[in-house]
Amino acid sequence: MKVEDVDPKGLIRESYRIEGITPPECKTIFFDWAIQVPVTADPATHIAFCIAHYGAGQPDHPMTAVLQAALAPAPEKVRRGGRAGRITPEGQRRDGQSV
């Protein structure tokens, strides 16, 4: 994999060069970069490549933290509505009243 394929516009590269860049600015740059990742590509592979290529020498940089957070697994979805939201798996009401 080549840098030109992973970061064709150099967005991630430039974020590491900006003095005093903040985490919210890094997130904005990351989202701009992420929408350009080809649909057929694995985003996790591209992100891991960016961490290895750009972030290895700058572990405390805000963009490194943003990239690492992007690799973290998504939180588990929890159903919140309907009967399943009111009744526990054991068949008890979550509000403490009888069924």
N, C-alpha and C positions, 0 to 999 in steps of 0.2 A: 504494500500500500504506500502511495506517495502523498506527501503533504499537499500537493496541488489537487489531488482527488478529494481529500478530506476537508480542506479549508481553501477552496478555490479563490475566494475573494480576500482571504487573509484577515477575516474578522477576529478570529480567536488570537491569531498572532499579534494583531494590533492592540487587542485588549490588554495583553501582557506588557505592552510598551507604554501604555498611558499611565503617567504618574498620578497617584492619588485617586485612582478609579475606585468606585464604591461597589458593594455587592449588588444594589439595585441596577446600576449601570451594566454590570457584568451579566445580570439576568436578561436585560434587554438585548444585549449583544448576542447572548447565547440563543435566545428565541429567534433572532434574525438569522443566525447561522443554522439553527435546527430546521427551519422551514425550507432550507435549500438542500438538505440531505435528500438524495434520490429515494423515491418510494421503494425501490428494489433493494436498497442498502440497509444494513443493520445499524441503526443509530448507536447502539451500545458499543459496537466495534469502532465507529468513528469517534465517539466520546473518549473511549479508552486510548485510542491513538493520540488524540489531542492532549490528554493528561500525560502520556508518556513523552510526547515530543516537546510540548511547551511547559507543562507544569512540573516536570521532574525536578528542575532546578529552582522552582519557586513554589514550594509547598504551602507557604502562608499567603499566597496571592489570592484575592477574592475570586478570580476566575477559576482557579483550581478548586476552590470550595464549591462553586456552582457546578462545575463539571462532575465532581464527585457526588454531589447531591442528585444529579441527573441519572447517575448509575444506580442509585439506591432503589430497592424495590418499591413499587407503589403501595400505599396502604390498602389493606384489605377492605373491600366494599362491604358495607353493613346495610341490610335492609332496615328501613325506618318506618314503614307504613303498613296499613292493613292489619289483619289478624296476627300475622307473624311478628309484627312489631309490638303487639300488646300481650302476647302469650309467650312464656318461656318454653324451651324445648321439653320441660317436664310437664307442661300443661297448666302452669300457674300463671295468673295475671301478673303483669309487671307492676301494677299499681297497688298490689297487696290485697285487693278485694277477691272475693270468691268467684269462680268461673261460672 
